[in-house]
Amino acid sequence: MNIILTFLKNWGDIILSVLVATGSFVAYIKHDKKIKQQEAKLNELQIKQYEKEEAKEKMAEMKANIIRGHEGKARILFINAGMEDAINVRIEMLSTKEELSGITFLSALGPYEVINPQSYREVNLTLCVGHSDTIKLKIIWDDKFQKNRFVSLSVPL
């Protein structure tokens, strides 16, 4: 027992210091590994965000809106709310003939060669008594992101 006490008295401080230093080093390595994993995940998320933004810059975003006028007159606007030209824009009517009764289109619904960003094309309508509340249509277009992109809309009158 005396030998153990003498050994601890002479070497105890050094052994304790080595154990503390080793524990600190192991904790640092674990913490560093965790931080590097988090940084890798953040970098991956940032890259995905940049890719989304880059893709969005290549996209046109087509919408439709109807503006009612006086005495049954109205206009339907095909709007490019995106950041790129909408090329070869085609409009398909999804509403049935019964749903379209009471609505007269005064000009053709496309096709349009191009609709520039933040721009629109317009078609005049005449609304008769008993017309439906909405027009269902599908807008198909090409842009730098993809060909034959489309959106199906139910546009309120």
C-alpha positions in Angstrom: 0.0 0.0 0.0 2.9 2.3 0.8 4.3 1.6 -2.7 1.1 2.7 -4.3 0.8 5.9 -2.3 4.4 6.7 -3.1 3.9 6.0 -6.8 0.7 8.2 -6.8 2.5 10.9 -4.9 5.4 11.0 -7.4 3.5 10.3 -10.7 -0.2 11.1 -9.9 -0.1 14.6 -11.3 1.5 13.5 -14.5 -0.9 10.6 -15.0 -3.9 12.8 -14.2 -2.6 15.5 -16.7 -2.1 12.9 -19.4 -5.7 11.5 -18.8 -7.2 15.0 -19.0 -5.2 15.9 -22.1 -6.2 12.6 -23.8 -9.9 13.2 -22.9 -9.7 16.7 -24.2 -8.1 15.6 -27.4 -10.8 12.8 -28.0 -13.6 15.4 -27.3 -12.0 17.8 -29.7 -11.7 15.1 -32.4 -15.4 14.1 -32.0 -16.5 17.8 -32.0 -14.4 18.5 -35.1 -16.0 15.5 -36.9 -19.5 16.7 -36.0 -18.8 20.3 -37.2 -17.3 19.0 -40.5 -20.4 16.9 -41.0 -22.6 19.9 -40.4 -20.5 22.0 -42.8 -20.8 19.4 -45.5 -24.6 19.3 -45.0 -24.8 23.1 -45.2 -22.6 23.2 -48.3 -24.9 20.6 -49.9 -28.0 22.6 -49.0 -26.4 25.8 -50.4 -25.5 24.0 -53.6 -29.1 22.8 -53.9 -30.4 26.3 -53.3 -28.1 27.7 -56.0 -29.2 25.0 -58.4 -32.9 25.9 -57.7 -32.2 29.6 -58.3 -30.3 28.9 -61.5 -33.2 26.7 -62.7 -35.7 29.4 -61.8 -33.8 31.9 -63.9 -34.3 29.6 -66.9 -38.0 29.2 -66.4 -41.0 31.0 -67.7 -44.1 31.0 -65.5 -47.4 31.2 -67.3 -50.6 32.4 -65.6 -54.0 33.6 -66.8 -56.2 36.3 -65.5 -59.6 37.6 -66.6 -60.4 41.3 -66.3 -64.1 42.1 -66.6 -65.3 45.2 -68.3 -68.7 46.8 -68.8 -71.7 45.3 -70.6 -70.5 41.7 -70.7 -67.0 42.5 -72.1 -64.0 40.9 -70.7 -60.3 40.2 -71.4 -58.3 37.1 -70.6 -54.6 37.8 -70.1 -51.9 35.1 -70.6 -49.1 36.4 -68.4 -45.5 35.3 -68.2 -44.6 36.0 -64.6 -41.2 34.2 -64.9 -37.7 35.3 -65.7 -37.3 33.8 -69.2 -39.1 33.9 -72.5 -42.1 31.6 -72.9 -41.7 30.2 -76.4 -44.3 28.4 -78.5 -47.1 29.0 -76.1 -50.2 26.9 -76.7 -53.6 27.1 -74.9 -55.9 24.1 -74.7 -59.4 24.6 -73.4 -60.3 22.1 -70.8 -63.8 23.4 -70.2 -66.7 21.5 -71.9 -68.8 23.1 -74.6 -71.7 23.4 -72.0 -69.4 25.2 -69.6 -68.3 27.6 -72.4 -71.9 28.4 -73.5 -72.4 32.1 -72.9 -68.8 32.9 -73.5 -67.6 34.1 -76.9 -63.9 34.4 -77.7 -63.4 37.4 -80.1 -60.0 36.1 -81.3 -58.1 32.8 -81.3 -56.4 31.5 -78.2 -52.8 31.4 -79.5 -50.5 29.8 -80.4 -48.1 32.6 -79.5 -44.5 32.5 -80.8 -43.1 34.2 -77.7 -44.3 35.9 -74.5 -41.5 37.9 -72.9 -40.9 38.0 -69.1 -43.3 40.2 -67.2 -45.4 40.6 -70.4 -48.7 39.2 -71.6 -51.0 38.4 -74.5 -54.6 39.4 -74.5 -57.8 37.9 -75.9 -61.2 39.7 -75.8 -64.3 37.9 -74.6 -68.0 38.6 -74.6 -70.0 37.2 -71.6 -73.7 36.4 -72.0 -76.2 35.8 -69.3 -75.8 32.4 -67.7 -72.1 31.9 -68.4 -70.1 29.6 -66.2 -68.1 30.9 -63.2 -64.8 29.7 -64.4 -62.8 28.7 -67.5 -60.6 25.7 -67.3 -57.6 25.7 -69.5 -54.1 24.3 -70.0 -51.2 26.5 -71.0 -48.2 24.6 -72.6 -44.9 26.4 -73.4 -41.2 25.8 -73.9 -38.4 27.7 -72.2 -34.7 27.3 -71.5 -35.4 25.0 -68.6 -37.6 22.4 -70.3 -39.8 21.8 -73.4 -43.6 21.2 -73.1 -43.9 22.7 -69.6 -47.6 23.2 -68.7 -50.0 24.5 -66.1 -53.7 23.6 -65.7 -55.7 26.5 -64.5 -59.3 27.2 -63.4 -59.6 30.9 -64.0 -62.6 32.7 -62.3 -64.7 35.0 -64.4 
